[in-house]
Amino acid sequence: MLSRFKCSFSHEGKGFRVIMIFIFLAAAMETDIYLPAFPDILHALNTNEVMVQRILSFNFIGVCIGSLLYGPLSDHFGRKPILMWGFALFAVASIGCIFALSIEQLLWFRLLQGLGSAACMIVGTAMIFDLFEAEQAAKVVSDLNTLVVSLIALAPLIGGWINVNWGYQASFVFIAVLVLVSALKCWLFLPESLTVPNRKKLQPLRVLSDYKKVLSTAAFWYNTLATSLILAAYLVFVSNMSLLFVNELSVSQSRFPYFQMAILGTFVLVSINNGRMIDKWGMERLKYTGLLVVLASALLFHLLTEAQLNSPFYLTAVMCLFSVGAGCSVGIFFTQSMQACAELTGIAASLVTAIRLCIVALAIDFGSYQYDGSAHSVVRSVLLFVGLLLLVCLINMGHVRWYKRKVR
């Protein structure tokens, strides 16, 4: 019956932009919406802090795996079939999370959630570049990035409100409903963007050769590692934040989302104005200014007194400063990692996403093992990844100088 109602929007119209929002909507929210519920999940499933924080890292592992698969698969089978398969997996996994009876079950469903949601991000982005010329595609991607970052910032506030009023399972219900509505909208109205003549045969050797070419480029590794380590330091703090603030620093669950919103909101505000700052100061100057701000915030963490470390306001203020630096530099590092192999942007996008999320997942797992209920343990983990970022930058500077001498 539904097939007779199927139609599609032209990608030139506003209707298509609305459908594109639905592709990214649930995937943008499903990572952070559960963070305020970590203390409740800890008690409800009778588990420990390490396992609870793996709710985040297992999801990233799923997205990491999916990111490597969906690009080549959608090149061969078409964008829409792979997107709908991803939506189906995303929906089933979200429903599974609702009824998980143990932390182990919840972790595996979270991994499957990530595997399904990766299709939204990878295939959705590919569809934009299928349908628009380069300049227009860049504008669409910029608009969607602003939306995605804003949703990520709002998700903990929404999740906190849902958790306080209906319990942690209600957040999974919310995401499941959002996925099903988005899938139905896309099935009915989304056009296929990759025509049959433009599809590529699924040739593993060719795909592996493309991956090898990107992975052998030094500029790709430098920019990807810089992006990943900044986000790793950021999310190590954010993933521990609810347990630290609610369980140890006596912040009520109703107030906690506002602390998290301050940090994520700062990142959003800086990201939204990134284009204007690039026009004013240039990419390189803004990138290194952002790096300096990240390093300055790490130094402030190191200098905090015991009393300040036990204050949620001081911790939030320093992380807001970190968010300013991250917002200035992360997007530029990502762009430059994509430009390292300009002819292989699809492969580069998959690899950047996979490597970034793999490093972030490992960082969150490491941070959860180091967490002992004190702010000291969280700050130490943040400082470790900022230190690795500094090391990567110094190695890159040495490599650039060596290469210049070699060319001469």
Solvent accessible surface area in square Angstrom, and as a share of the most:
residue,aa,sasa,rsa
1,M,165,0.73
2,L,84,0.42
3,S,77,0.49
4,R,170,0.62
5,F,124,0.52
6,K,85,0.36
7,C,73,0.44
8,S,66,0.42
9,F,81,0.34
10,S,72,0.47
11,H,47,0.21
12,E,133,0.60
13,G,32,0.31
14,K,179,0.76
15,G,21,0.20
16,F,0,0.00
17,R,79,0.29
18,V,76,0.44
19,I,4,0.02
20,M,1,0.00
21,I,60,0.31
22,F,40,0.17
23,I,0,0.00
24,F,12,0.05
25,L,31,0.15
26,A,1,0.01
27,A,9,0.07
28,A,2,0.02
29,M,6,0.03
30,E,2,0.01
31,T,23,0.13
32,D,5,0.03
33,I,1,0.00
34,Y,2,0.01
35,L,2,0.01
36,P,5,0.03
37,A,3,0.02
38,F,1,0.00
39,P,4,0.02
40,D,46,0.24
41,I,0,0.00
42,L,16,0.08
43,H,135,0.60
44,A,63,0.49
45,L,27,0.14
46,N,143,0.73
47,T,30,0.18
48,N,74,0.38
49,E,59,0.27
50,V,30,0.17
51,M,36,0.16
52,V,0,0.00
53,Q,1,0.00
54,R,46,0.17
55,I,1,0.00
56,L,1,0.00
57,S,3,0.02
58,F,42,0.17
59,N,0,0.00
60,F,14,0.06
61,I,65,0.33
62,G,0,0.00
63,V,18,0.10
64,C,16,0.10
65,I,76,0.39
66,G,0,0.00
67,S,0,0.00
68,L,63,0.31
69,L,90,0.45
70,Y,5,0.02
71,G,17,0.16
72,P,17,0.10
73,L,51,0.25
74,S,1,0.00
75,D,34,0.18
76,H,64,0.29
77,F,98,0.41
78,G,0,0.00
79,R,17,0.06
80,K,38,0.16
81,P,69,0.43
82,I,18,0.09
83,L,0,0.00
84,M,42,0.19
85,W,140,0.49
86,G,0,0.00
87,F,2,0.01
88,A,57,0.44
89,L,31,0.15
90,F,0,0.00
91,A,8,0.06
92,V,96,0.55
93,A,1,0.00
94,S,0,0.00
95,I,73,0.37
96,G,11,0.11
97,C,2,0.01
98,I,32,0.16
99,F,142,0.59
100,A,11,0.09
101,L,149,0.74
102,S,36,0.23
103,I,10,0.05
104,E,93,0.42
105,Q,81,0.36
106,L,1,0.01
107,L,6,0.03
108,W,158,0.56
109,F,59,0.24
110,R,1,0.00
111,L,26,0.13
112,L,60,0.30
113,Q,0,0.00
114,G,0,0.00
115,L,31,0.16
116,G,0,0.00
117,S,3,0.02
118,A,0,0.00
119,A,0,0.00
120,C,0,0.00
121,M,56,0.25
122,I,22,0.11
123,V,0,0.00
124,G,0,0.00
125,T,47,0.27
126,A,26,0.20
127,M,0,0.00
128,I,2,0.01
129,F,115,0.48
130,D,48,0.25
131,L,39,0.19
132,F,20,0.08
133,E,143,0.64
134,A,81,0.63
135,E,127,0.57
136,Q,67,0.30
137,A,0,0.00
138,A,58,0.45
139,K,110,0.47
140,V,2,0.01
141,V,33,0.19
142,S,61,0.39
143,D,87,0.45
144,L,15,0.08
145,N,82,0.42
146,T,48,0.28
147,L,49,0.24
148,V,19,0.11
149,V,28,0.16
150,S,30,0.20
151,L,22,0.11
152,I,55,0.28
153,A,3,0.03
154,L,72,0.36
155,A,0,0.00
156,P,0,0.00
157,L,51,0.25
158,I,55,0.28
159,G,1,0.01
160,G,3,0.03
161,W,152,0.53
162,I,11,0.06
163,N,7,0.04
164,V,76,0.44
165,N,78,0.40
166,W,161,0.56
167,G,24,0.23
168,Y,19,0.07
169,Q,76,0.34
170,A,21,0.16
171,S,1,0.00
172,F,1,0.00
173,V,64,0.37
174,F,71,0.30
175,I,0,0.00
176,A,5,0.04
177,V,82,0.47
178,L,27,0.13
179,V,0,0.00
180,L,92,0.46
181,V,67,0.39
182,S,0,0.00
183,A,16,0.12
184,L,84,0.42
185,K,74,0.31
186,C,0,0.00
187,W,87,0.30
188,L,23,0.11
189,F,48,0.20
190,L,2,0.01
191,P,30,0.19
192,E,61,0.27
193,S,12,0.08
194,L,17,0.08
195,T,74,0.43
196,V,109,0.63
197,P,120,0.75
198,N,98,0.50
199,R,73,0.27
200,K,106,0.45
201,K,152,0.64
202,L,73,0.36
203,Q,84,0.37
204,P,93,0.58
205,L,149,0.74
206,R,81,0.29
207,V,16,0.09
208,L,110,0.55
209,S,67,0.43
210,D,27,0.14
211,Y,27,0.10
212,K,149,0.63
213,K,104,0.44
214,V,0,0.00
215,L,64,0.32
216,S,88,0.57
217,T,34,0.20
218,A,52,0.41
219,A,49,0.38
220,F,0,0.00
221,W,91,0.32
222,Y,21,0.08
223,N,8,0.04
224,T,0,0.00
225,L,50,0.25
226,A,0,0.00
227,T,1,0.01
228,S,0,0.00
229,L,13,0.07
230,I,1,0.00
231,L,31,0.15
232,A,0,0.00
233,A,0,0.00
234,Y,12,0.05
235,L,24,0.12
236,V,0,0.00
237,F,1,0.00
238,V,2,0.01
239,S,0,0.00
240,N,0,0.00
241,M,0,0.00
242,S,1,0.01
243,L,1,0.00
244,L,1,0.01
245,F,0,0.00
246,V,26,0.15
247,N,61,0.31
248,E,87,0.39
249,L,29,0.14
250,S,103,0.67
251,V,8,0.05
252,S,52,0.33
253,Q,49,0.22
254,S,67,0.43
255,R,123,0.45
256,F,1,0.01
257,P,4,0.03
258,Y,140,0.53
259,F,17,0.07
260,Q,0,0.00
261,M,52,0.23
262,A,42,0.32
263,I,0,0.00
264,L,7,0.03
265,G,17,0.16
266,T,26,0.15
267,F,35,0.14
268,V,14,0.08
269,L,116,0.58
270,V,20,0.11
271,S,32,0.21
272,I,73,0.37
273,N,56,0.29
274,N,20,0.10
275,G,43,0.42
276,R,161,0.59
277,M,35,0.16
278,I,49,0.25
279,D,128,0.67
280,K,152,0.64
281,W,102,0.36
282,G,29,0.28
283,M,65,0.29
284,E,85,0.38
285,R,158,0.58
286,L,1,0.01
287,K,6,0.03
288,Y,92,0.35
289,T,61,0.35
290,G,0,0.00
291,L,10,0.05
292,L,122,0.61
293,V,31,0.18
294,V,0,0.00
295,L,51,0.25
296,A,46,0.35
297,S,0,0.00
298,A,9,0.07
299,L,104,0.52
300,L,76,0.38
301,F,3,0.01
302,H,127,0.57
303,L,115,0.57
304,L,26,0.13
305,T,77,0.45
306,E,102,0.46
307,A,80,0.62
308,Q,47,0.21
309,L,8,0.04
310,N,78,0.40
311,S,24,0.15
312,P,18,0.11
313,F,131,0.54
314,Y,106,0.40
315,L,1,0.00
316,T,11,0.07
317,A,60,0.47
318,V,10,0.06
319,M,0,0.00
320,C,29,0.17
321,L,61,0.30
322,F,1,0.00
323,S,0,0.00
324,V,50,0.29
325,G,0,0.00
326,A,0,0.00
327,G,4,0.04
328,C,8,0.05
329,S,0,0.00
330,V,18,0.10
331,G,38,0.36
332,I,2,0.01
333,F,0,0.00
334,F,69,0.29
335,T,51,0.29
336,Q,34,0.15
337,S,0,0.00
338,M,36,0.16
339,Q,114,0.50
340,A,29,0.23
341,C,9,0.05
342,A,75,0.58
343,E,113,0.51
344,L,28,0.14
345,T,64,0.37
346,G,52,0.50
347,I,24,0.12
348,A,0,0.00
349,A,24,0.19
350,S,3,0.02
351,L,11,0.05
352,V,0,0.00
353,T,17,0.10
354,A,4,0.03
355,I,27,0.13
356,R,52,0.19
357,L,18,0.09
358,C,55,0.33
359,I,34,0.18
360,V,1,0.01
361,A,3,0.02
362,L,119,0.59
363,A,1,0.01
364,I,0,0.00
365,D,34,0.18
366,F,74,0.31
367,G,2,0.02
368,S,1,0.01
369,Y,135,0.51
370,Q,75,0.33
371,Y,21,0.08
372,D,100,0.52
373,G,18,0.18
374,S,37,0.24
375,A,4,0.03
376,H,73,0.32
377,S,1,0.00
378,V,2,0.01
379,V,8,0.05
380,R,128,0.47
381,S,3,0.02
382,V,0,0.00
383,L,47,0.24
384,L,77,0.38
385,F,18,0.08
386,V,6,0.04
387,G,37,0.36
388,L,67,0.33
389,L,1,0.01
390,L,76,0.38
391,L,93,0.46
392,V,25,0.14
393,C,14,0.08
394,L,95,0.47
395,I,110,0.56
396,N,28,0.14
397,M,87,0.39
398,G,39,0.38
399,H,79,0.35
400,V,60,0.35
401,R,145,0.53
402,W,123,0.43
403,Y,121,0.46
404,K,111,0.47
405,R,156,0.57
406,K,138,0.58
407,V,103,0.59
408,R,229,0.84
